Amino acid sequence: MTVVLNLLEQKQAAPRHPEKAHRPDQPVERKPAWIRVKAPGSPQWAATNRIVRENNLVTVCEEAGCPNIGECWEKKHATFMIMGDTCTRACAFCNVKTGLPGHLDANEPAHVAEAVRKLGLAHVVVTSVDRDDLLDGGAAHFAVTIAAIRASNPKTTIEVLTPDFLRKGDALEIVVAAKPDVFNHNLETVPSKYLTVRPGARYFHSIRLLQRAKEIDPTLFTKSGIMVGLGEERNEVLQLMDDLRSADVDFLTIGQYLQPTRKHHAVMRYVPPDEFKSYETIAYSKGFLLVSASPLTRSSHHAGDDFANLKAKRTHLS
């Protein structure tokens, strides 16, 4: 059965973000009919949930209140969020809690690798909270996790979705040296919205991070994603595409921003599906190898299928 999931009401039931209590309430608009997802609860969903719990893992699917959790977990697809469930930043769009994180779990890489094996993942996405408290921003932990997955799942392709490693020295080099198949870092929004949406980050630093990753390893696929509906203008989105292509970024995702709670940034506009299709067409015309643009697109949604299709296409052409 297809239902409209009111994730906002579910998240508001418990005060998840006491650190954001000082923020004024923002208006919450009713979701349009085109934002529909499948409700979770199938036996396959329960099996995925059990594997995540047994390995004491955190997933961005849950922490970020992803609307696609029912669909993805039913397929035994999960995006792992390493280094805890507490972020050192407080972005206005994000549902992950903010605070001082705990110590890194040395067993976490092995647990992630085991979960990948049990789920039978052909492609895995590993992301993390921001860890500004660590000297390397958690880069070494990413590298160890990649190595652990490779050791027990040699056929699995690995995508990392990293923080910006702002002021963290050679952190990027550490991650790229671990040889992920895809290096992803999301811009999240256009530069004019950074002060209100992503105040702890710097747009051109993020662009340079993606560019530098490809310079270090030209065989690496690079990827970024944004949300729309935060008040950006269309021409700003098109300029962002050009900025990413100037940095030789290969993949792009564009999805609708959904407001987690009244304390988060308001949805300024629900972008209709035909505009997403237009963005997709334009992005391909600018040279991106893979583009996913729809109201429910998220950075890791269908990432494995998309990557497999690209590899198959390249094999056929060669």
C-alpha positions as CSV (number, residue, x, y, z in Angstrom):
1,M,0.0,0.0,0.0
2,T,1.3,3.5,-0.9
3,V,0.8,6.2,1.7
4,V,1.9,9.7,2.2
5,L,4.4,9.5,5.1
6,N,4.3,12.4,7.4
7,L,7.9,12.2,8.6
8,L,7.6,15.6,10.2
9,E,4.9,14.5,12.7
10,Q,6.8,11.3,13.5
11,K,10.0,13.2,14.3
12,Q,8.2,15.9,16.3
13,A,6.8,13.3,18.7
14,A,10.1,13.3,20.6
15,P,12.4,16.3,21.2
16,R,15.3,15.0,19.2
17,H,17.1,18.3,18.9
18,P,17.3,20.2,22.3
19,E,20.3,22.0,21.0
20,K,18.1,23.6,18.4
21,A,15.4,24.7,20.8
22,H,16.5,28.4,20.6
23,R,15.5,28.5,16.9
24,P,12.1,30.0,16.1
25,D,9.5,27.7,14.8
26,Q,9.2,27.6,11.0
27,P,6.0,27.1,9.1
28,V,5.3,23.6,7.8
29,E,3.6,23.3,4.5
30,R,1.5,20.4,3.5
31,K,3.3,18.0,1.2
32,P,2.1,17.8,-2.4
33,A,0.5,14.6,-3.9
34,W,3.7,13.7,-5.8
35,I,5.7,13.1,-2.7
36,R,4.6,9.6,-1.9
37,V,6.6,6.7,-0.6
38,K,6.0,3.1,0.5
39,A,5.4,2.6,4.2
40,P,8.1,0.4,5.8
41,G,7.2,-2.9,7.5
42,S,7.8,-5.8,5.1
43,P,9.6,-9.0,6.1
44,Q,12.6,-7.9,4.1
45,W,12.6,-4.5,5.9
46,A,12.5,-6.3,9.2
47,A,15.5,-8.5,8.1
48,T,17.5,-5.4,7.2
49,N,16.6,-3.8,10.5
50,R,17.7,-6.9,12.4
51,I,21.1,-6.9,10.7
52,V,21.7,-3.3,11.5
53,R,20.7,-3.8,15.1
54,E,22.8,-7.0,15.5
55,N,25.9,-5.1,14.4
56,N,25.2,-2.0,16.5
57,L,25.3,0.2,13.4
58,V,24.0,3.7,12.7
59,T,22.3,4.4,9.3
60,V,21.7,7.7,7.7
61,C,18.4,6.2,6.5
62,E,17.1,6.5,10.1
63,E,19.1,9.4,11.5
64,A,18.2,11.7,8.6
65,G,14.6,10.6,8.4
66,C,15.0,9.5,4.8
67,P,11.7,9.1,3.0
68,N,13.0,6.1,1.0
69,I,13.8,3.8,4.0
70,G,10.9,1.6,3.3
71,E,11.9,1.0,-0.3
72,C,15.6,0.6,0.3
73,W,15.4,-1.6,3.4
74,E,12.9,-3.9,1.6
75,K,15.7,-4.4,-1.0
76,K,18.2,-4.9,1.8
77,H,20.0,-1.7,0.9
78,A,21.2,0.5,3.8
79,T,23.6,3.5,4.0
80,F,25.9,3.2,6.9
81,M,26.8,6.3,9.0
82,I,30.1,5.8,10.8
83,M,31.7,7.6,13.7
84,G,28.5,7.8,15.8
85,D,25.1,9.6,15.6
86,T,26.2,13.0,16.8
87,C,27.5,15.7,14.5
88,T,29.7,18.6,15.5
89,R,27.8,21.0,13.2
90,A,24.2,22.2,13.2
91,C,23.1,22.6,9.6
92,A,19.6,24.1,9.3
93,F,18.4,21.3,7.1
94,C,19.7,18.2,8.8
95,N,17.9,15.9,11.2
96,V,21.1,14.4,12.7
97,K,21.6,15.5,16.3
98,T,24.3,18.0,17.2
99,G,26.7,17.9,20.1
100,L,30.1,16.5,21.3
101,P,30.5,13.0,19.8
102,G,31.9,10.1,21.7
103,H,35.0,8.1,21.0
104,L,35.4,6.2,17.8
105,D,34.5,2.5,17.9
106,A,37.5,0.5,16.8
107,N,35.2,-2.4,16.0
108,E,32.9,-0.4,13.8
109,P,34.7,-1.1,10.4
110,A,34.5,-4.8,11.0
111,H,30.8,-4.5,11.9
112,V,30.1,-2.5,8.8
113,A,31.9,-5.1,6.7
114,E,29.9,-7.9,8.3
115,A,26.6,-6.2,7.7
116,V,27.6,-5.7,4.0
117,R,28.2,-9.4,3.8
118,K,25.0,-10.4,5.4
119,L,23.0,-8.0,3.3
120,G,24.7,-9.2,0.2
121,L,25.4,-5.7,-1.1
122,A,26.9,-5.3,-4.5
123,H,27.4,-1.6,-3.8
124,V,27.6,0.0,-0.4
125,V,27.4,3.7,0.6
126,V,29.3,4.7,3.7
127,T,28.8,8.2,5.1
128,S,29.5,9.9,8.5
129,V,28.7,12.8,10.7
130,D,31.0,15.8,10.7
131,R,33.8,15.1,13.2
132,D,35.5,18.5,13.6
133,D,36.7,17.3,17.0
134,L,39.1,14.8,15.4
135,L,42.5,15.9,14.0
136,D,41.9,14.2,10.7
137,G,38.1,14.7,10.6
138,G,37.7,10.9,10.7
139,A,39.6,10.2,7.5
140,A,41.6,7.3,8.9
141,H,38.4,5.7,10.1
142,F,36.9,6.0,6.6
143,A,40.1,4.3,5.3
144,V,40.0,1.5,7.8
145,T,36.3,0.9,7.0
146,I,36.9,0.8,3.2
147,A,39.7,-1.8,3.9
148,A,37.5,-3.9,6.1
149,I,34.8,-4.0,3.4
150,R,37.3,-4.9,0.7
151,A,38.7,-7.7,2.8
152,S,35.4,-9.5,3.4
153,N,33.5,-8.3,0.3
154,P,36.0,-8.1,-2.6
155,K,33.3,-7.8,-5.3
156,T,31.4,-5.0,-3.6
157,T,31.9,-1.5,-5.0
158,I,32.3,1.2,-2.3
159,E,31.0,4.7,-2.3
160,V,32.0,7.1,0.4
161,L,30.0,10.3,1.2
162,T,32.4,12.3,3.3
163,P,32.3,15.6,5.3
164,D,34.3,18.5,3.9
165,F,37.4,17.9,6.0
166,L,37.6,21.7,6.5
167,R,41.1,22.6,8.0
168,K,42.0,18.9,8.3
169,G,45.3,18.8,6.4
170,D,45.8,15.7,4.3
171,A,42.5,14.0,5.3
172,L,41.3,13.8,1.7
173,E,44.5,12.1,0.6
174,I,44.0,9.5,3.3
175,V,40.5,8.6,2.1
176,V,41.3,8.6,-1.6
177,A,44.4,6.4,-1.0
178,A,42.0,3.8,0.4
179,K,40.6,3.4,-3.1
180,P,36.8,3.8,-2.9
181,D,35.1,3.4,-6.2
182,V,33.1,6.6,-5.8
183,F,34.0,9.7,-3.8
184,N,30.9,11.7,-2.9
185,H,30.7,15.0,-1.1
186,N,27.4,16.9,-1.2
187,L,27.3,20.7,-1.8
188,E,23.7,20.5,-0.4
189,T,22.6,23.9,-1.8
190,V,23.7,26.9,-3.9
191,P,26.3,29.3,-2.5
192,S,23.9,32.1,-1.7
193,K,22.2,29.9,0.9
194,Y,25.2,28.7,2.7
195,L,25.1,31.2,5.6
196,T,21.5,30.1,6.5
197,V,21.5,26.5,5.4
198,R,25.1,25.2,5.9
199,P,26.9,27.9,8.0
200,G,29.8,25.7,9.1
201,A,30.8,25.0,5.5
202,R,32.4,26.9,2.6
203,Y,31.0,26.4,-0.9
204,F,34.3,26.8,-2.8
205,H,36.2,24.7,-0.3
206,S,33.7,21.9,-1.1
207,I,34.1,22.4,-4.9
208,R,37.9,22.3,-4.4
209,L,37.6,19.1,-2.3
210,L,35.8,17.3,-5.2
211,Q,38.3,18.7,-7.7
212,R,41.3,17.6,-5.7
213,A,39.9,14.1,-5.2
214,K,39.9,13.6,-9.0
215,E,43.4,15.2,-9.3
216,I,44.8,12.7,-6.8
217,D,43.2,9.7,-8.5
218,P,41.9,10.4,-12.0
219,T,40.3,6.9,-12.1
220,L,38.0,7.8,-9.2
221,F,34.4,8.7,-9.9
222,T,33.3,11.8,-8.1
223,K,29.8,12.8,-7.1
224,S,27.8,15.5,-5.4
225,G,24.2,16.3,-4.6
226,I,21.9,19.2,-3.7
227,M,18.5,19.8,-2.3
228,V,16.1,22.2,-4.0
229,G,13.2,24.1,-2.3
230,L,15.3,26.1,0.0
231,G,14.8,29.4,-1.8
232,E,17.4,29.0,-4.6
233,E,16.9,30.4,-8.0
234,R,17.0,28.2,-11.2
235,N,20.0,30.1,-12.6
236,E,21.9,29.4,-9.4
237,V,21.3,25.7,-9.8
238,L,22.6,25.8,-13.4
239,Q,25.7,27.8,-12.3
240,L,26.3,25.1,-9.6
241,M,26.2,22.5,-12.3
242,D,28.9,24.4,-14.2
243,D,31.0,24.7,-11.0
244,L,30.8,21.0,-10.5
245,R,31.7,20.2,-14.1
246,S,34.6,22.7,-13.9
247,A,35.8,20.5,-11.0
248,D,35.4,17.4,-13.2
249,V,32.6,15.9,-11.1
250,D,31.0,12.9,-12.7
251,F,27.7,12.2,-10.9
252,L,24.9,14.6,-9.7
253,T,21.8,14.1,-7.6
254,I,19.1,16.6,-7.0
255,G,16.2,16.1,-4.6
256,Q,13.5,18.0,-2.8
257,Y,14.3,19.3,0.6
258,L,11.8,18.0,3.3
259,Q,11.7,19.9,6.6
260,P,12.4,17.5,9.5
261,T,10.9,19.6,12.3
262,R,9.6,23.1,12.9
263,K,13.0,24.0,14.2
264,H,14.6,23.3,10.8
265,H,14.7,25.5,7.7
266,A,11.3,25.9,6.2
267,V,10.5,24.5,2.8
268,M,10.3,27.5,0.6
269,R,8.8,25.7,-2.4
270,Y,7.9,22.2,-3.5
271,V,9.5,21.7,-6.9
272,P,7.2,19.8,-9.3
273,P,8.5,16.7,-11.1
274,D,8.7,18.3,-14.5
275,E,11.3,20.8,-13.2
276,F,13.4,17.9,-11.9
277,K,13.2,16.3,-15.3
278,S,14.4,19.6,-16.8
279,Y,17.3,19.7,-14.4
280,E,18.2,16.2,-15.3
281,T,18.2,16.9,-19.0
282,I,20.3,20.0,-18.6
283,A,22.8,18.2,-16.3
284,Y,23.4,15.5,-18.9
285,S,23.9,18.1,-21.6
286,K,26.6,19.7,-19.4
287,G,28.5,16.4,-19.4
288,F,27.6,14.6,-16.2
289,L,27.9,10.8,-16.6
290,L,25.1,10.0,-14.2
291,V,22.2,12.2,-13.0
292,S,19.4,11.5,-10.7
293,A,16.8,14.3,-10.2
294,S,13.4,13.8,-8.7
295,P,11.5,14.9,-5.6
296,L,12.5,11.8,-3.6
297,T,16.1,11.5,-5.0
298,R,18.6,11.2,-2.2
299,S,22.4,10.9,-2.5
300,S,22.5,7.1,-1.9
301,H,19.0,6.3,-3.4
302,H,19.5,3.8,-6.2
303,A,23.3,4.5,-6.1
304,G,24.1,0.8,-6.6
305,D,21.8,0.3,-9.5
306,D,23.0,3.6,-11.2
307,F,26.7,2.6,-10.7
308,A,26.1,-0.9,-12.1
309,N,24.3,0.5,-15.1
310,L,27.2,2.9,-15.8
311,K,29.8,0.1,-15.6
312,A,27.7,-2.1,-17.9
313,K,27.3,0.8,-20.4
314,R,31.0,1.5,-20.4
315,T,31.8,-2.2,-20.9
316,H,29.5,-2.4,-23.8
317,L,31.0,0.7,-25.5
318,S,34.5,-0.6,-25.0
